[in-house]
Amino acid sequence: MVSKAVIIGASSGIGRAIAKILASNGYIIGLVARRGNQLCELGAELRAPVFVKAIDVSKPAEAMRLLRELIAEMGGVELFVVSAGTGSINRKLDWECEQETIDVNVSGFAAVVNVAVEHLQARGSGHIVGISSLAAIRGNGEAPAYNASKAFISNYLQGLRHKFSKLKLPIVVTDVQPGFVNTAMAKGDGLFWVASPEKAARQIFVAICKRKRQVYVTKRWRFIAWILKAAPDWLYHRL
Ligand SMILES: NC(=O)c1ccc[n+]([C@@H]2O[C@H](COP(=O)([O-])OP(=O)(O)OC[C@H]3O[C@@H](n4cnc5c(N)ncnc54)[C@H](OP(=O)(O)O)[C@@H]3O)[C@@H](O)[C@H]2O)c1
């Protein structure tokens, strides 16, 4: 049976690269983001059946309605990848910037995942992949809302895993925590170990195939994750 996947945040970066890998592995693809023209260009490139839906996840009610519509048009979906995200360095705590991050990464994420859960519970199985970040591990004064939003995403995904386990439902939940990936989102000075979106997508695809619960991308970022978790506050505040 052919698998069907929806990628939310497919118009650029990591989501776009994941769409390409899934399409080349035989998936029927649903492409979601705000920039419909980018999605149509990508759809024309992919040698796979493609469905396109322009959705702004920061408008939760409308986003949920449109995502349900897309799922119906595709005749059901097994795999949801939520890569849509935003974030900025925001040392001055500019409220509009904080609010945008929360609207997209927290409310928007929970809204589309809510629809995915509703659909997968009804069909009895499936897979949800959330693109969180290493930023989920610790708060950061350069971008407080971004790190907090990623902590929300990782914690939410853990909650879903707990829920499906209790319900004994075979729905896999994968928390992807990238380090730096060379996209418009990679902001700030002193970036290192920057992976291409293609390399990140390849490692995410392997994690999907292996039905992993959690994965650092690229793999070497697990060392940084270990340091971030282990460092006492006095040391972390000097980094
Ligand atoms: N790049 C990194 O270093 C890095 C590191 C860790 C985690 N991440 C995470 O990886 C994910 C993908 O980011 P990326 O690096 O691939 O950057 P990107 O190229 O900027 O991709 C962001 C994607 O999110 C979509 N998006 C943003 N706001 C949206 C909205 N309101 N509604 C619907 N879609 C929206 C964008 O599409 P439209 O603009 O067309 O809507 C785009 O497809 C993000 O969640 C990011 O936090 C990135």
The ligand as a Gaussian input file, in Angstrom:
#p B3LYP/6-31G(d) Opt

LIG

0 1
 N       17.685000      25.862000      10.791000
 C       18.070000      25.543000      12.002000
 O       19.248000      25.754000      12.396000
 C       17.101000      24.878000      12.947000
 C       17.611000      24.351000      14.145000
 C       16.736000      23.725000      15.023000
 C       15.388000      23.625000      14.716000
 N       14.921000      24.166000      13.547000
 C       13.483000      24.044000      13.274000
 O       13.269000      23.485000      12.003000
 C       11.979000      23.868000      11.531000
 C       12.086000      24.246000      10.067000
 O       12.857000      25.432000       9.945000
 P       13.938000      25.618000       8.797000
 O       15.258000      25.666000       9.441000
 O       13.703000      24.656000       7.718000
 O       13.620000      27.137000       8.341000
 P       12.744000      27.712000       7.150000
 O       13.366000      27.390000       5.846000
 O       12.523000      29.148000       7.493000
 O       11.365000      26.910000       7.235000
 C       10.309000      27.293000       8.081000
 C        9.047000      26.690000       7.502000
 O        7.980000      27.004000       8.394000
 C        6.916000      27.536000       7.633000
 N        6.128000      28.470000       8.444000
 C        6.561000      29.521000       9.170000
 N        5.527000      30.178000       9.707000
 C        4.404000      29.529000       9.293000
 C        3.025000      29.736000       9.490000
 N        2.566000      30.771000      10.224000
 N        2.154000      28.863000       8.933000
 C        2.589000      27.833000       8.179000
 N        3.892000      27.585000       7.960000
 C        4.790000      28.427000       8.494000
 C        7.591000      28.273000       6.467000
 O        6.703000      28.398000       5.385000
 P        5.972000      29.755000       4.932000
 O        6.887000      30.904000       5.263000
 O        5.766000      29.556000       3.468000
 O        4.706000      29.772000       5.688000
 C        8.698000      27.275000       6.128000
 O        8.208000      26.278000       5.288000
 C       11.517000      25.000000      12.434000
 O       10.533000      24.517000      13.335000
 C       12.775000      25.390000      13.198000
 O       12.482000      25.910000      14.475000
 C       15.740000      24.783000      12.651000

